């Protein structure tokens, strides 16, 4: 009841928090980039003609979406070395986050592909485009426009999930905040500022994504 707020220590260590914030954004960007590639492959496999491809994509999505992301991170960091796969903590975390994101983006891109009007695809084929050209020049632009809001939400979610990296001592924002908290015992101030940085960053990302969406043509 007698706790008095004092932000002096937090402001003195603000550079560490901002460094952790930038590091977390880098982790999220790397993970969503790799996850997007996985999602593309999984999305096309989900609606493709191959029954085996559909089953593999479905199994991947089902398993990963029902695992807590912390469990995936710990498996990658502690279990893979037992089988000779040695990644440093940053590599293992980015790989874990990308695999996690890929499962959700598989469903995002699958929905985007399903939403492409059949008549548009047939029109592309009618003017002489090959199946590959139709996918690149007709299907993908429409799919991306339809999937962009969900892709943006996934990126914001991944950025927030980078806080889990503190569990394996990766110096992102939560790790830095916890370190300052332990050293200064300013519990309330530390987490107020860290929370504010998370909220402000997510709002800025969301505003940027909305601006990007407006630049894409509507179909």
C-alpha positions in Angstrom: 0.0 0.0 0.0 3.0 2.3 0.5 4.6 1.7 -2.9 5.6 5.0 -4.5 6.2 5.2 -8.3 9.7 6.2 -9.4 10.5 6.0 -13.0 14.1 7.4 -12.8 15.7 3.9 -13.0 13.5 3.0 -16.0 14.4 6.1 -17.9 18.1 5.5 -17.2 17.7 2.1 -18.8 15.3 3.0 -21.6 18.0 2.3 -24.2 18.1 -1.3 -23.1 14.3 -1.6 -23.4 14.3 0.0 -26.9 17.2 -2.3 -27.9 15.1 -5.3 -26.8 12.1 -3.9 -28.6 14.0 -3.6 -31.9 15.4 -7.1 -31.4 12.0 -8.5 -30.9 10.7 -6.8 -34.1 13.6 -8.4 -36.0 12.7 -11.8 -34.6 9.1 -11.3 -35.6 10.0 -10.1 -39.1 12.4 -13.0 -39.7 9.8 -15.5 -38.4 6.9 -14.1 -40.5 9.1 -14.1 -43.6 9.9 -17.7 -43.3 6.4 -18.5 -42.1 5.0 -16.9 -45.2 7.0 -19.2 -47.4 5.8 -22.2 -45.4 2.2 -20.9 -45.5 2.3 -20.4 -49.3 3.5 -24.0 -49.8 1.0 -25.3 -47.3 -1.9 -23.2 -48.7 -1.3 -24.4 -52.2 -0.9 -28.0 -51.0 -4.2 -27.7 -49.1 -6.2 -27.0 -52.2 -4.0 -28.9 -54.7 -4.9 -32.0 -56.6 -2.5 -34.2 -54.6 -4.3 -36.1 -51.8 -1.0 -36.8 -50.1 -0.1 -33.1 -50.1 -3.5 -32.2 -48.7 -3.1 -34.7 -45.9 0.4 -33.6 -45.0 -0.7 -29.9 -44.9 -3.7 -30.8 -42.8 -1.7 -32.9 -40.3 0.9 -30.1 -40.0 -1.8 -27.4 -39.3 -3.6 -29.7 -36.9 -0.5 -30.6 -34.8 1.1 -27.1 -34.7 -2.1 -25.2 -34.0 -2.8 -27.4 -31.0 0.7 -27.1 -29.4 1.5 -24.2 -27.1 4.2 -22.1 -28.7 6.4 -22.3 -25.6 6.5 -26.1 -26.0 7.6 -25.7 -29.6 10.4 -23.3 -28.5 11.6 -25.6 -25.8 11.5 -28.7 -28.1 13.6 -26.8 -30.7 16.1 -25.5 -28.2 16.5 -28.5 -25.9 15.4 -31.6 -27.9 16.9 -31.1 -31.4 20.5 -31.1 -30.2 19.9 -34.6 -28.9 19.4 -35.6 -32.6 22.5 -33.7 -33.9 20.6 -30.6 -35.0 22.4 -27.8 -33.3 21.0 -24.3 -33.6 21.9 -21.3 -31.4 19.1 -19.9 -29.3 18.1 -17.1 -31.8 18.0 -19.6 -34.7 16.0 -22.1 -32.8 13.5 -19.4 -31.6 13.1 -18.0 -35.1 12.6 -21.5 -36.5 10.0 -22.3 -33.8 8.1 -19.1 -34.4 8.2 -19.6 -38.2 6.9 -23.1 -37.9 4.1 -21.9 -35.6 3.3 -19.0 -37.9 3.4 -21.2 -41.0 0.5 -23.3 -39.7 -1.7 -20.3 -39.3 -0.6 -18.8 -42.6 -1.4 -22.1 -44.3 -5.0 -21.6 -43.3 -4.9 -17.9 -44.2 -3.6 -18.6 -47.7 -5.9 -21.6 -48.2 -8.8 -19.3 -47.5 -7.4 -16.7 -49.8 -7.0 -19.2 -52.6 -10.6 -20.5 -52.1 -11.9 -16.9 -52.2 -10.5 -16.3 -55.8 -13.5 -16.3 -58.1 -13.5 -19.3 -60.4 -14.5 -17.2 -63.4 -11.3 -15.0 -63.0 -9.1 -18.1 -63.1 -11.0 -19.4 -66.2 -10.6 -16.0 -67.9 -6.8 -16.2 -67.3 -6.7 -19.7 -68.9 -8.9 -18.5 -71.7 -6.4 -15.8 -72.8 -3.7 -18.4 -73.1 -1.9 -18.2 -69.7 -0.4 -21.5 -68.5 -1.3 -22.9 -65.1 1.8 -21.4 -63.6 1.3 -18.0 -65.2 -2.4 -18.0 -64.0 -1.2 -18.7 -60.4 1.4 -15.9 -60.5 -0.4 -13.2 -62.4 -4.1 -13.9 -61.6 -4.5 -16.0 -58.4 -1.7 -14.6 -56.2 -2.6 -10.9 -56.5 -6.2 -11.6 -55.5 -5.2 -14.0 -52.8 -2.7 -11.6 -51.3 -5.2 -8.8 -51.2 -7.7 -11.0 -49.5 -5.2 -12.4 -47.1 -3.3 -9.2 -46.2 -5.4 -8.3 -43.1 -4.9 -11.7 -41.6 -1.2 -11.7 -42.5 -0.9 -8.4 -40.7 -2.6 -9.7 -37.7 -0.3 -12.7 -37.7 2.7 -10.4 -37.7 1.4 -8.4 -34.8 0.7 -11.7 -32.9 4.2 -13.0 -33.6 5.7 -9.7 -32.4 3.9 -10.2 -29.1 4.9 -13.8 -29.0 8.5 -12.8 -29.1 8.2 -12.2 -25.3 8.4 -16.0 -25.0 12.0 -15.8 -26.1 12.9 -14.6 -22.6 12.4 -18.2 -21.5 15.7 -19.1 -23.3 17.5 -15.9 -22.4 17.1 -14.0 -25.7 17.5 -10.3 -25.0 14.3 -9.0 -26.4 12.0 -6.5 -24.6 10.5 -8.8 -22.0 14.0 -10.2 -21.1 15.4 -6.7 -20.8 12.4 -5.6 -18.7 12.8 -8.6 -16.4 16.5 -7.9 -16.0 15.9 -4.2 -15.0 13.2 -5.3 -12.6 15.5 -7.8 -10.9 18.3 -5.2 -10.6 16.1 -2.2 -9.5 13.1 -3.8 -7.8 10.9 -1.3 -9.6 8.3 -3.9 -10.5 5.3 -1.7 -11.4 7.3 1.0 -13.3 9.2 -1.6 -15.3 6.2 -3.5 -16.6 4.1 -0.3 -17.1 6.8 1.0 -19.5 7.3 -2.4 -21.2 3.6 -2.7 -21.7 3.4 0.8 -23.1 6.1 0.0 -25.6 4.3 -3.2 -26.7 1.0 -1.4 -27.1 2.5 1.6 -29.0 4.5 -0.6 -31.3 1.5 -2.8 -32.1 -0.7 0.3 -32.8 2.0 1.7 -35.2 2.3 -1.6 -37.0 -1.5 -1.9 -37.4 -1.7 1.7 -38.8 1.1 0.9 -41.2 -0.6 -2.3 -42.4 -3.9 -0.5 -42.9 -2.1 2.1 -45.0 -0.6 -0.8 -47.0 -4.0 -2.4 -47.5 -5.3 0.7 -49.1 -2.6 0.6 -51.7 -3.7 -2.8 -53.0 -6.5 -2.9 -55.6 -9.8 -4.4 -54.5 -11.2 -7.3 -56.5 
